């Protein structure tokens, strides 16, 4: 008979995703109108003392506040408390800093093993849980509620890397990297997500997967793509110079440029296809019209703004509203934050005012051809033949026509073999 344990029970808790007080103004993004931070952003060569200031100089500073993504969160652990296996939102990178206390143990599975991970977890997870998640293991892991030992992966031939984090250490996870771990005792850590040029490939892949699985992704990927392209063609970058990025790894830099060129090329080709296609459905009544967001009617502007992501929560008890209207409008089909181009129906906006937020359709440029061209207007009542003729699609854009072609052409000049590169090395 085994002797009865004489150890005393302990409480295991892990206070995760705690938003710190905004005493220094860094509880909000620099791109948020309610940001109150003081001073200059860190220079490119400055030592990073804490991830808390990381996004004051990076590309995420152009966005509004997305708590825990471009602003940091605190994590308070006790002995044996775990942070369950997960990937970061939108496949972003992350940096974690152990401020005080006991060591933190990390396990990492590289992105290259994800197909093997998916096959294993499909066989390992509870069938009821999988069914509820549409047989999508990544959707289950997004909940950060499932824990299993790293040996499960190792025993099935999946590579797992290990690191024991000590006070003062920073741990960086790459885009799409699966990770988890536990705390050896009472400790305090902080962490934040961030984006870089190499991340776009993974962010775009994540957005495509989310569209297939009908998962909403409000993070404004498209805005970061366009703004980054505009900086690159001017020889500038968010933090430091693009010349440094290229010098570090020319092949990787060229690969990342091709990802951006491909994205913008797909957008231009799709929009040109709309403009060239006859609009034959009886609801359309006329050809597709296009207008810049700045020149759109007031009801259209207000409607597009109303479709922005809503990020306000108890994390911001200061009463300031988080204005995300500059980050794009959420597509009612795929849930992505569309920044380049959306398609709306002015008649629907007028008809369903003031409840048009929920009823009037808005599509991103990827979904519009399927939704609008098929006549799927999401109307609550069947319109009469006369009313149908009054409905027509309106393309509202931030970048289109000559401006889009010019940006794409200048970006292609930066690719290897495109001739003399048009760099103006800037700060």
C-alpha positions as a LaTeX table, in Angstrom:
\begin{tabular}{lrrr}
\hline
Residue & $x$ (\AA) & $y$ (\AA) & $z$ (\AA) \\
\hline
Unk1 & 0.00 & 0.00 & 0.00 \\
Unk2 & 1.29 & 3.41 & $-0.90$ \\
Unk3 & 1.75 & 5.77 & 2.05 \\
Unk4 & $-0.68$ & 8.68 & 2.23 \\
Unk5 & 0.86 & 11.95 & 1.12 \\
Unk6 & 1.61 & 14.41 & 3.90 \\
Unk7 & 1.95 & 17.37 & 1.56 \\
Unk8 & $-0.49$ & 20.23 & 1.94 \\
Unk9 & $-2.73$ & 21.18 & $-0.96$ \\
Unk10 & $-1.90$ & 24.40 & $-2.78$ \\
Unk11 & $-3.93$ & 26.72 & $-4.95$ \\
Unk12 & $-2.75$ & 26.97 & $-8.53$ \\
Unk13 & $-3.84$ & 30.10 & $-10.34$ \\
Unk14 & $-2.63$ & 32.07 & $-13.32$ \\
Unk15 & $-3.88$ & 35.62 & $-13.78$ \\
Unk16 & $-3.57$ & 35.99 & $-17.55$ \\
Unk17 & $-4.26$ & 38.82 & $-19.98$ \\
Unk18 & $-4.24$ & 41.49 & $-17.27$ \\
Unk19 & $-4.25$ & 45.01 & $-18.73$ \\
Unk20 & $-1.90$ & 47.18 & $-16.64$ \\
Unk21 & $-2.87$ & 50.68 & $-15.56$ \\
Unk22 & $-2.21$ & 53.33 & $-18.17$ \\
Unk23 & 0.01 & 55.43 & $-15.90$ \\
Unk24 & 2.58 & 56.16 & $-18.60$ \\
Unk25 & 0.18 & 56.45 & $-21.53$ \\
Unk26 & 1.23 & 53.13 & $-23.05$ \\
Unk27 & $-2.00$ & 51.30 & $-22.30$ \\
Unk28 & $-3.18$ & 52.54 & $-25.69$ \\
Unk29 & $-1.59$ & 52.45 & $-29.10$ \\
Unk30 & 0.18 & 55.53 & $-30.44$ \\
Unk31 & $-2.31$ & 55.42 & $-33.35$ \\
Unk32 & $-5.27$ & 55.77 & $-30.97$ \\
Unk33 & $-6.64$ & 59.34 & $-30.67$ \\
Unk34 & $-6.89$ & 58.73 & $-26.90$ \\
Unk35 & $-3.16$ & 57.92 & $-26.58$ \\
Unk36 & $-1.51$ & 60.04 & $-23.88$ \\
Unk37 & 2.09 & 58.83 & $-24.03$ \\
Unk38 & 4.92 & 61.32 & $-23.84$ \\
Unk39 & 8.36 & 61.48 & $-25.42$ \\
Unk40 & 9.92 & 60.05 & $-28.55$ \\
Unk41 & 9.79 & 56.49 & $-29.83$ \\
Unk42 & 12.90 & 54.40 & $-29.17$ \\
Unk43 & 15.55 & 54.65 & $-31.89$ \\
Unk44 & 16.35 & 51.61 & $-34.01$ \\
Unk45 & 19.57 & 50.88 & $-32.10$ \\
Unk46 & 18.21 & 51.42 & $-28.60$ \\
Unk47 & 18.20 & 48.56 & $-26.12$ \\
Unk48 & 14.69 & 47.23 & $-25.58$ \\
Unk49 & 14.23 & 47.28 & $-21.81$ \\
Unk50 & 10.62 & 46.07 & $-21.93$ \\
Unk51 & 8.16 & 44.91 & $-24.61$ \\
Unk52 & 5.84 & 47.63 & $-23.33$ \\
Unk53 & 7.40 & 50.20 & $-25.66$ \\
Unk54 & 7.96 & 47.90 & $-28.65$ \\
Unk55 & 5.01 & 49.06 & $-30.73$ \\
Unk56 & 5.59 & 52.78 & $-30.15$ \\
Unk57 & 8.16 & 52.56 & $-32.94$ \\
Unk58 & 6.93 & 49.62 & $-35.02$ \\
Unk59 & 4.26 & 49.38 & $-37.68$ \\
Unk60 & 1.52 & 48.68 & $-35.13$ \\
Unk61 & 1.82 & 52.29 & $-33.94$ \\
Unk62 & $-0.29$ & 53.26 & $-36.98$ \\
Unk63 & $-3.24$ & 51.28 & $-35.63$ \\
Unk64 & $-5.77$ & 52.01 & $-32.96$ \\
Unk65 & $-5.73$ & 50.09 & $-29.68$ \\
Unk66 & $-6.06$ & 46.31 & $-29.83$ \\
Unk67 & $-5.54$ & 45.30 & $-26.21$ \\
Unk68 & $-2.94$ & 42.59 & $-25.83$ \\
Unk69 & $-1.93$ & 42.80 & $-29.47$ \\
Unk70 & $-0.31$ & 46.20 & $-29.88$ \\
Unk71 & $-0.45$ & 47.01 & $-26.16$ \\
Unk72 & 1.11 & 44.77 & $-23.55$ \\
Unk73 & $-0.55$ & 42.56 & $-20.97$ \\
Unk74 & 0.66 & 41.25 & $-17.62$ \\
Unk75 & 0.74 & 37.61 & $-16.48$ \\
Unk76 & 0.86 & 36.59 & $-12.80$ \\
Unk77 & 1.76 & 32.95 & $-12.21$ \\
Unk78 & 2.08 & 30.50 & $-9.31$ \\
Unk79 & 3.79 & 27.15 & $-8.99$ \\
Unk80 & 2.48 & 24.72 & $-11.60$ \\
Unk81 & 0.21 & 27.20 & $-13.39$ \\
Unk82 & 0.24 & 26.70 & $-17.15$ \\
Unk83 & $-0.16$ & 28.74 & $-20.30$ \\
Unk84 & $-1.81$ & 26.37 & $-22.71$ \\
Unk85 & $-0.73$ & 25.54 & $-26.25$ \\
Unk86 & $-1.67$ & 28.28 & $-28.72$ \\
Unk87 & $-0.58$ & 30.45 & $-31.63$ \\
Unk88 & $-0.70$ & 34.23 & $-31.48$ \\
Unk89 & $-3.59$ & 36.23 & $-32.96$ \\
Unk90 & $-3.24$ & 36.63 & $-36.74$ \\
Unk91 & 0.01 & 34.63 & $-36.61$ \\
Unk92 & 1.76 & 37.69 & $-35.17$ \\
Unk93 & 5.12 & 37.51 & $-33.47$ \\
Unk94 & 5.32 & 38.04 & $-29.71$ \\
Unk95 & 7.90 & 39.06 & $-27.16$ \\
Unk96 & 7.58 & 38.10 & $-23.49$ \\
Unk97 & 9.64 & 39.55 & $-20.62$ \\
Unk98 & 10.00 & 37.90 & $-17.20$ \\
Unk99 & 9.98 & 40.80 & $-14.76$ \\
Unk100 & 10.31 & 39.03 & $-11.42$ \\
Unk101 & 9.87 & 35.76 & $-9.56$ \\
Unk102 & 10.37 & 32.12 & $-10.41$ \\
Unk103 & 11.46 & 30.72 & $-13.77$ \\
Unk104 & 9.00 & 30.12 & $-16.61$ \\
Unk105 & 9.31 & 26.99 & $-18.76$ \\
Unk106 & 8.51 & 27.24 & $-22.48$ \\
Unk107 & 7.89 & 24.62 & $-25.15$ \\
Unk108 & 7.90 & 25.51 & $-28.84$ \\
Unk109 & 6.77 & 23.62 & $-31.94$ \\
Unk110 & 8.06 & 25.15 & $-35.21$ \\
Unk111 & 5.61 & 26.24 & $-37.88$ \\
Unk112 & 7.01 & 23.61 & $-40.25$ \\
Unk113 & 5.51 & 20.88 & $-38.00$ \\
Unk114 & 1.98 & 22.25 & $-38.04$ \\
Unk115 & 0.61 & 19.72 & $-40.54$ \\
Unk116 & 1.86 & 16.91 & $-38.31$ \\
Unk117 & 0.40 & 18.64 & $-35.24$ \\
Unk118 & $-2.98$ & 18.94 & $-36.94$ \\
Unk119 & $-3.04$ & 15.25 & $-37.89$ \\
Unk120 & $-2.10$ & 14.21 & $-34.36$ \\
Unk121 & $-4.63$ & 16.44 & $-32.61$ \\
Unk122 & $-7.44$ & 15.35 & $-34.93$ \\
Unk123 & $-6.82$ & 11.83 & $-33.65$ \\
Unk124 & $-6.17$ & 12.87 & $-30.05$ \\
Unk125 & $-8.86$ & 15.44 & $-29.21$ \\
Unk126 & $-12.34$ & 14.64 & $-27.94$ \\
Unk127 & $-14.63$ & 14.14 & $-30.98$ \\
Unk128 & $-17.37$ & 16.27 & $-29.38$ \\
Unk129 & $-14.96$ & 19.18 & $-28.93$ \\
Unk130 & $-13.75$ & 18.85 & $-32.50$ \\
Unk131 & $-17.29$ & 18.69 & $-33.87$ \\
Unk132 & $-18.21$ & 21.89 & $-32.01$ \\
Unk133 & $-15.17$ & 23.57 & $-33.60$ \\
Unk134 & $-16.00$ & 22.37 & $-37.10$ \\
Unk135 & $-13.14$ & 19.82 & $-36.98$ \\
Unk136 & $-10.67$ & 22.70 & $-36.79$ \\
Unk137 & $-8.00$ & 21.97 & $-34.16$ \\
Unk138 & $-6.62$ & 25.52 & $-34.39$ \\
Unk139 & $-10.01$ & 26.92 & $-33.46$ \\
Unk140 & $-9.91$ & 24.76 & $-30.34$ \\
Unk141 & $-6.41$ & 25.91 & $-29.46$ \\
Unk142 & $-7.46$ & 29.55 & $-29.88$ \\
Unk143 & $-9.43$ & 29.16 & $-26.65$ \\
Unk144 & $-6.18$ & 28.49 & $-24.73$ \\
Unk145 & $-8.08$ & 25.99 & $-22.63$ \\
Unk146 & $-6.42$ & 22.67 & $-23.52$ \\
Unk147 & $-3.24$ & 21.45 & $-21.86$ \\
Unk148 & $-1.21$ & 18.36 & $-22.67$ \\
Unk149 & 2.45 & 17.44 & $-22.12$ \\
Unk150 & 5.11 & 18.15 & $-24.71$ \\
Unk151 & 5.90 & 14.43 & $-24.65$ \\
Unk152 & 2.71 & 13.85 & $-26.64$ \\
Unk153 & 4.39 & 15.55 & $-29.59$ \\
Unk154 & 7.80 & 14.01 & $-28.99$ \\
Unk155 & 6.44 & 10.48 & $-28.85$ \\
Unk156 & 4.80 & 11.05 & $-32.22$ \\
Unk157 & 7.91 & 12.35 & $-33.98$ \\
Unk158 & 7.12 & 16.07 & $-33.75$ \\
Unk159 & 9.97 & 18.40 & $-32.89$ \\
Unk160 & 9.63 & 20.36 & $-29.65$ \\
Unk161 & 12.09 & 22.97 & $-28.41$ \\
Unk162 & 12.57 & 23.86 & $-24.75$ \\
Unk163 & 13.65 & 27.00 & $-22.90$ \\
Unk164 & 13.72 & 27.90 & $-19.22$ \\
Unk165 & 13.14 & 31.61 & $-18.87$ \\
Unk166 & 14.81 & 33.51 & $-16.03$ \\
Unk167 & 14.23 & 37.00 & $-14.67$ \\
Unk168 & 15.39 & 39.55 & $-17.22$ \\
Unk169 & 15.04 & 37.14 & $-20.15$ \\
Unk170 & 12.98 & 37.94 & $-23.24$ \\
Unk171 & 11.42 & 35.19 & $-25.33$ \\
Unk172 & 10.42 & 35.89 & $-28.92$ \\
Unk173 & 8.00 & 33.60 & $-30.75$ \\
Unk174 & 8.01 & 33.58 & $-34.53$ \\
Unk175 & 4.95 & 33.99 & $-36.75$ \\
Unk176 & 2.61 & 31.03 & $-36.47$ \\
Unk177 & 4.74 & 29.30 & $-33.83$ \\
Unk178 & 2.83 & 26.97 & $-31.49$ \\
Unk179 & 3.93 & 27.35 & $-27.88$ \\
Unk180 & 2.93 & 26.67 & $-24.28$ \\
Unk181 & 4.50 & 26.05 & $-20.89$ \\
Unk182 & 4.22 & 26.46 & $-17.13$ \\
Unk183 & 5.49 & 28.51 & $-14.19$ \\
Unk184 & 7.86 & 27.08 & $-11.57$ \\
Unk185 & 6.54 & 29.45 & $-8.93$ \\
Unk186 & 5.17 & 32.89 & $-8.26$ \\
Unk187 & 6.25 & 35.29 & $-11.01$ \\
Unk188 & 5.24 & 38.26 & $-13.10$ \\
Unk189 & 5.73 & 38.65 & $-16.83$ \\
Unk190 & 4.59 & 41.01 & $-19.56$ \\
Unk191 & 4.13 & 40.39 & $-23.28$ \\
Unk192 & 3.00 & 42.04 & $-26.47$ \\
Unk193 & 2.47 & 41.08 & $-30.11$ \\
Unk194 & 4.20 & 42.83 & $-32.97$ \\
Unk195 & 4.50 & 42.70 & $-36.74$ \\
Unk196 & 7.48 & 42.87 & $-39.08$ \\
Unk197 & 8.09 & 42.60 & $-42.82$ \\
Unk198 & 8.51 & 38.82 & $-42.72$ \\
Unk199 & 5.19 & 38.46 & $-40.90$ \\
Unk200 & 3.04 & 39.50 & $-43.87$ \\
Unk201 & 3.33 & 36.08 & $-45.51$ \\
Unk202 & 1.97 & 34.43 & $-42.36$ \\
Unk203 & $-0.64$ & 37.12 & $-41.73$ \\
Unk204 & $-2.02$ & 36.77 & $-45.24$ \\
Unk205 & $-2.10$ & 32.96 & $-44.91$ \\
Unk206 & $-3.93$ & 33.28 & $-41.59$ \\
Unk207 & $-6.51$ & 35.63 & $-43.12$ \\
Unk208 & $-7.11$ & 33.19 & $-45.99$ \\
Unk209 & $-7.58$ & 30.31 & $-43.54$ \\
Unk210 & $-9.96$ & 32.42 & $-41.47$ \\
Unk211 & $-12.07$ & 33.16 & $-44.57$ \\
Unk212 & $-12.29$ & 29.45 & $-45.34$ \\
Unk213 & $-13.34$ & 28.68 & $-41.74$ \\
Unk214 & $-15.64$ & 31.72 & $-41.47$ \\
Unk215 & $-13.72$ & 33.14 & $-38.52$ \\
Unk216 & $-13.71$ & 36.88 & $-37.93$ \\
Unk217 & $-10.24$ & 38.50 & $-38.00$ \\
Unk218 & $-10.62$ & 42.18 & $-37.11$ \\
Unk219 & $-6.86$ & 42.86 & $-37.02$ \\
Unk220 & $-6.18$ & 45.40 & $-39.83$ \\
Unk221 & $-3.70$ & 43.43 & $-41.93$ \\
Unk222 & $-4.60$ & 45.21 & $-45.16$ \\
Unk223 & $-3.90$ & 48.67 & $-43.78$ \\
Unk224 & $-0.44$ & 47.58 & $-42.62$ \\
Unk225 & 0.29 & 46.09 & $-46.06$ \\
Unk226 & $-0.53$ & 49.30 & $-47.93$ \\
Unk227 & 1.22 & 51.65 & $-45.50$ \\
Unk228 & 4.31 & 49.43 & $-45.46$ \\
Unk229 & 4.42 & 49.39 & $-49.27$ \\
Unk230 & 4.18 & 53.18 & $-49.36$ \\
Unk231 & 7.12 & 53.47 & $-46.97$ \\
Unk232 & 9.24 & 50.95 & $-48.87$ \\
Unk233 & 8.92 & 52.67 & $-52.23$ \\
Unk234 & 10.06 & 55.90 & $-50.54$ \\
Unk235 & 13.10 & 54.18 & $-49.04$ \\
Unk236 & 11.74 & 54.40 & $-45.50$ \\
Unk237 & 10.56 & 51.96 & $-42.86$ \\
Unk238 & 8.66 & 51.98 & $-39.60$ \\
Unk239 & 11.72 & 51.57 & $-37.45$ \\
Unk240 & 15.11 & 52.32 & $-39.01$ \\
Unk241 & 15.92 & 51.87 & $-42.68$ \\
Unk242 & 14.79 & 49.17 & $-45.15$ \\
Unk243 & 18.39 & 49.09 & $-46.33$ \\
Unk244 & 19.26 & 47.37 & $-43.04$ \\
Unk245 & 16.54 & 44.77 & $-43.59$ \\
Unk246 & 17.86 & 44.04 & $-47.06$ \\
Unk247 & 21.49 & 43.86 & $-45.95$ \\
Unk248 & 20.68 & 41.33 & $-43.21$ \\
Unk249 & 19.17 & 38.79 & $-45.62$ \\
Unk250 & 18.75 & 39.88 & $-49.27$ \\
Unk251 & 16.95 & 36.68 & $-50.29$ \\
Unk252 & 14.42 & 36.91 & $-47.46$ \\
Unk253 & 13.90 & 40.61 & $-48.19$ \\
Unk254 & 13.15 & 39.83 & $-51.85$ \\
Unk255 & 10.76 & 37.05 & $-50.81$ \\
Unk256 & 8.89 & 39.39 & $-48.48$ \\
Unk257 & 8.62 & 42.00 & $-51.24$ \\
Unk258 & 7.11 & 39.42 & $-53.58$ \\
Unk259 & 4.44 & 38.65 & $-50.97$ \\
Unk260 & 3.41 & 42.31 & $-50.94$ \\
Unk261 & 3.53 & 42.58 & $-54.75$ \\
Unk262 & 1.34 & 39.48 & $-55.06$ \\
Unk263 & $-1.26$ & 40.84 & $-52.62$ \\
Unk264 & $-1.55$ & 44.22 & $-54.34$ \\
Unk265 & $-1.56$ & 42.59 & $-57.79$ \\
Unk266 & $-4.48$ & 40.36 & $-56.79$ \\
Unk267 & $-6.37$ & 43.39 & $-55.55$ \\
Unk268 & $-5.79$ & 45.39 & $-58.74$ \\
Unk269 & $-6.71$ & 42.43 & $-60.95$ \\
Unk270 & $-9.90$ & 41.70 & $-59.02$ \\
Unk271 & $-11.09$ & 45.30 & $-59.08$ \\
Unk272 & $-10.33$ & 45.64 & $-62.79$ \\
Unk273 & $-12.34$ & 42.47 & $-63.35$ \\
Unk274 & $-15.32$ & 44.08 & $-61.64$ \\
Unk275 & $-15.06$ & 47.18 & $-63.77$ \\
Unk276 & $-14.86$ & 45.17 & $-66.99$ \\
Unk277 & $-17.68$ & 42.74 & $-66.18$ \\
Unk278 & $-21.23$ & 43.56 & $-67.27$ \\
Unk279 & $-23.63$ & 43.86 & $-64.36$ \\
Unk280 & $-26.58$ & 41.87 & $-65.60$ \\
Unk281 & $-28.55$ & 41.13 & $-62.44$ \\
Unk282 & $-31.87$ & 43.00 & $-62.32$ \\
Unk283 & $-31.12$ & 44.42 & $-58.87$ \\
Unk284 & $-28.09$ & 46.32 & $-60.09$ \\
Unk285 & $-29.89$ & 48.59 & $-62.51$ \\
Unk286 & $-26.66$ & 50.29 & $-63.60$ \\
Unk287 & $-22.94$ & 49.65 & $-63.94$ \\
Unk288 & $-20.64$ & 49.52 & $-60.94$ \\
Unk289 & $-19.78$ & 53.01 & $-59.73$ \\
Unk290 & $-16.60$ & 53.87 & $-57.80$ \\
Unk291 & $-15.84$ & 56.69 & $-55.39$ \\
Unk292 & $-13.01$ & 57.43 & $-52.98$ \\
Unk293 & $-13.91$ & 57.28 & $-49.31$ \\
Unk294 & $-13.06$ & 60.95 & $-48.90$ \\
Unk295 & $-15.57$ & 61.91 & $-51.64$ \\
Unk296 & $-18.36$ & 59.50 & $-50.68$ \\
Unk297 & $-21.70$ & 60.79 & $-49.41$ \\
Unk298 & $-22.10$ & 61.38 & $-45.69$ \\
Unk299 & $-24.44$ & 58.36 & $-45.19$ \\
Unk300 & $-21.93$ & 56.09 & $-46.96$ \\
Unk301 & $-19.01$ & 57.45 & $-44.92$ \\
Unk302 & $-20.93$ & 57.00 & $-41.69$ \\
Unk303 & $-21.97$ & 53.49 & $-42.67$ \\
Unk304 & $-18.41$ & 52.42 & $-43.52$ \\
Unk305 & $-17.22$ & 53.90 & $-40.22$ \\
Unk306 & $-19.94$ & 52.03 & $-38.33$ \\
Unk307 & $-18.61$ & 48.74 & $-39.69$ \\
Unk308 & $-15.23$ & 49.18 & $-37.96$ \\
Unk309 & $-14.16$ & 46.64 & $-35.35$ \\
Unk310 & $-15.45$ & 47.29 & $-31.84$ \\
Unk311 & $-12.59$ & 46.79 & $-29.38$ \\
Unk312 & $-13.84$ & 48.66 & $-26.29$ \\
Unk313 & $-14.09$ & 46.50 & $-23.19$ \\
Unk314 & $-13.55$ & 46.52 & $-19.46$ \\
Unk315 & $-9.84$ & 46.63 & $-20.22$ \\
Unk316 & $-10.24$ & 50.37 & $-20.75$ \\
Unk317 & $-12.22$ & 51.70 & $-17.78$ \\
Unk318 & $-11.11$ & 55.28 & $-18.44$ \\
Unk319 & $-14.25$ & 55.91 & $-20.47$ \\
Unk320 & $-12.39$ & 56.84 & $-23.67$ \\
Unk321 & $-13.89$ & 55.32 & $-26.80$ \\
Unk322 & $-11.47$ & 53.35 & $-28.95$ \\
Unk323 & $-11.77$ & 54.78 & $-32.45$ \\
Unk324 & $-10.96$ & 52.05 & $-34.99$ \\
Unk325 & $-12.63$ & 53.66 & $-37.99$ \\
Unk326 & $-9.26$ & 54.39 & $-39.61$ \\
Unk327 & $-8.32$ & 50.70 & $-39.61$ \\
Unk328 & $-10.95$ & 49.52 & $-42.09$ \\
Unk329 & $-14.49$ & 48.13 & $-42.15$ \\
Unk330 & $-15.42$ & 44.56 & $-41.28$ \\
Unk331 & $-16.69$ & 42.55 & $-44.24$ \\
Unk332 & $-20.11$ & 41.09 & $-43.39$ \\
Unk333 & $-19.18$ & 37.89 & $-45.28$ \\
Unk334 & $-15.70$ & 36.95 & $-44.03$ \\
Unk335 & $-15.22$ & 39.33 & $-41.08$ \\
Unk336 & $-11.87$ & 40.67 & $-42.33$ \\
Unk337 & $-10.96$ & 44.32 & $-41.81$ \\
Unk338 & $-11.09$ & 45.70 & $-45.38$ \\
Unk339 & $-9.06$ & 48.88 & $-45.86$ \\
Unk340 & $-8.33$ & 49.09 & $-49.59$ \\
Unk341 & $-11.77$ & 48.66 & $-51.12$ \\
Unk342 & $-15.28$ & 47.79 & $-50.00$ \\
Unk343 & $-18.54$ & 47.46 & $-51.93$ \\
Unk344 & $-21.78$ & 48.77 & $-50.47$ \\
Unk345 & $-25.32$ & 49.53 & $-51.60$ \\
Unk346 & $-26.34$ & 53.18 & $-50.96$ \\
Unk347 & $-30.00$ & 52.26 & $-51.38$ \\
Unk348 & $-29.76$ & 49.64 & $-48.63$ \\
Unk349 & $-28.00$ & 52.14 & $-46.35$ \\
Unk350 & $-30.79$ & 54.64 & $-46.93$ \\
Unk351 & $-33.57$ & 52.08 & $-46.59$ \\
Unk352 & $-32.45$ & 50.54 & $-43.33$ \\
Unk353 & $-31.25$ & 53.68 & $-41.58$ \\
Unk354 & $-30.71$ & 53.78 & $-38.60$ \\
Unk355 & $-30.45$ & 50.00 & $-38.33$ \\
Unk356 & $-28.35$ & 49.64 & $-41.48$ \\
Unk357 & $-25.31$ & 48.53 & $-39.49$ \\
Unk358 & $-26.84$ & 45.09 & $-39.15$ \\
Unk359 & $-28.89$ & 44.87 & $-42.33$ \\
Unk360 & $-27.14$ & 46.70 & $-45.18$ \\
Unk361 & $-24.40$ & 44.67 & $-46.87$ \\
Unk362 & $-20.71$ & 45.57 & $-47.01$ \\
Unk363 & $-18.20$ & 43.32 & $-48.75$ \\
Unk364 & $-14.45$ & 43.34 & $-48.98$ \\
Unk365 & $-12.92$ & 43.14 & $-52.45$ \\
Unk366 & $-12.38$ & 39.38 & $-52.12$ \\
Unk367 & $-15.99$ & 38.56 & $-51.23$ \\
Unk368 & $-17.81$ & 41.12 & $-53.37$ \\
Unk369 & $-17.71$ & 39.17 & $-56.62$ \\
Unk370 & $-19.46$ & 36.21 & $-54.99$ \\
Unk371 & $-21.92$ & 38.16 & $-52.85$ \\
Unk372 & $-22.94$ & 41.17 & $-54.93$ \\
Unk373 & $-22.69$ & 39.56 & $-58.30$ \\
Unk374 & $-24.89$ & 36.71 & $-57.09$ \\
Unk375 & $-27.57$ & 39.11 & $-55.85$ \\
Unk376 & $-27.20$ & 38.06 & $-52.20$ \\
Unk377 & $-28.21$ & 41.41 & $-50.68$ \\
Unk378 & $-29.08$ & 40.17 & $-47.21$ \\
Unk379 & $-32.41$ & 42.00 & $-47.31$ \\
Unk380 & $-34.98$ & 41.11 & $-44.67$ \\
Unk381 & $-37.87$ & 41.56 & $-47.09$ \\
Unk382 & $-38.17$ & 40.63 & $-50.74$ \\
Unk383 & $-38.09$ & 43.91 & $-52.71$ \\
Unk384 & $-40.50$ & 44.58 & $-55.51$ \\
Unk385 & $-39.29$ & 44.66 & $-59.13$ \\
Unk386 & $-39.31$ & 48.48 & $-59.02$ \\
Unk387 & $-37.30$ & 48.53 & $-55.78$ \\
Unk388 & $-34.76$ & 46.09 & $-57.16$ \\
Unk389 & $-33.89$ & 48.46 & $-59.96$ \\
Unk390 & $-32.97$ & 51.10 & $-57.41$ \\
Unk391 & $-30.28$ & 48.91 & $-55.83$ \\
Unk392 & $-26.80$ & 49.10 & $-57.31$ \\
Unk393 & $-23.32$ & 48.38 & $-55.97$ \\
Unk394 & $-20.93$ & 51.21 & $-55.09$ \\
Unk395 & $-17.22$ & 50.60 & $-54.74$ \\
Unk396 & $-15.65$ & 52.76 & $-52.02$ \\
Unk397 & $-11.88$ & 52.85 & $-52.07$ \\
Unk398 & $-8.86$ & 54.32 & $-50.34$ \\
Unk399 & $-6.42$ & 53.26 & $-53.07$ \\
Unk400 & $-7.48$ & 52.62 & $-56.66$ \\
Unk401 & $-6.73$ & 53.43 & $-60.29$ \\
Unk402 & $-3.55$ & 55.31 & $-61.10$ \\
Unk403 & $-2.47$ & 55.54 & $-57.46$ \\
Unk404 & $-2.71$ & 51.75 & $-57.02$ \\
Unk405 & $-0.90$ & 51.07 & $-60.30$ \\
Unk406 & 1.84 & 53.57 & $-59.44$ \\
Unk407 & 2.43 & 52.01 & $-56.02$ \\
Unk408 & 2.55 & 48.52 & $-57.48$ \\
Unk409 & 4.93 & 49.55 & $-60.28$ \\
Unk410 & 7.33 & 51.26 & $-57.86$ \\
Unk411 & 7.24 & 48.24 & $-55.54$ \\
Unk412 & 8.14 & 45.90 & $-58.41$ \\
Unk413 & 11.21 & 48.04 & $-59.16$ \\
Unk414 & 12.63 & 46.97 & $-55.80$ \\
Unk415 & 12.63 & 43.30 & $-56.76$ \\
Unk416 & 15.90 & 41.68 & $-57.90$ \\
Unk417 & 16.38 & 41.88 & $-61.64$ \\
Unk418 & 13.97 & 44.78 & $-62.02$ \\
Unk419 & 16.69 & 47.24 & $-62.93$ \\
Unk420 & 18.18 & 49.94 & $-60.81$ \\
Unk421 & 16.50 & 50.00 & $-57.40$ \\
Unk422 & 14.80 & 53.24 & $-56.56$ \\
Unk423 & 16.00 & 53.57 & $-52.97$ \\
Unk424 & 16.18 & 56.82 & $-51.13$ \\
Unk425 & 17.67 & 55.60 & $-47.89$ \\
Unk426 & 15.88 & 57.32 & $-45.08$ \\
Unk427 & 15.65 & 57.17 & $-41.35$ \\
\hline
\end{tabular}
